[in-house]
Amino acid sequence: MKLFRIGCAVAATLATVNMAKADEVAEKLIDEALPQMYHTCASLTKLADGDDDVVLDVLGKITAISIYMRKIDIESYGFSESQTEEVRDRFFQAISDGCAEDENSLLAGVVDNAVKAALGL
């Protein structure tokens, strides 16, 4: 799916701009993501009401924050296309498992755990 690509694109953007510009990008990223950080798995499901684009938007913002806060340089992994698919599958499986364990879990924690699981951190 495109969610992992969104997070990777944000991380790559932050990695390639100068520090002053990176601070501006990070500030914008955080401003956009903060209103989403209160979501639980259940509240996102209710908000989305079956609209996958809403889910991807919220998860993308939270994923980008996780990647940024962990200072992950996605480009340094040098994933092939098949490896990217494997990482993406692990990421979404970890989100699915985390939400299945407790639908009232904060989504930010579930996503952060999914980032760690997907990247083997």
Secondary structure, 3 states (H helix, E strand, C coil): CHHHHHHHHHHHHHHHCCHHHHHHHHHHHHHHHHHHCCCEHHHHHHHHCCCHHHHHHHHHHHHHHHHHHCCCCHHHHCCCHHHHHHHHHHHHHHHHHHHHHCCCCEHHHHHHHHHHHHHCC
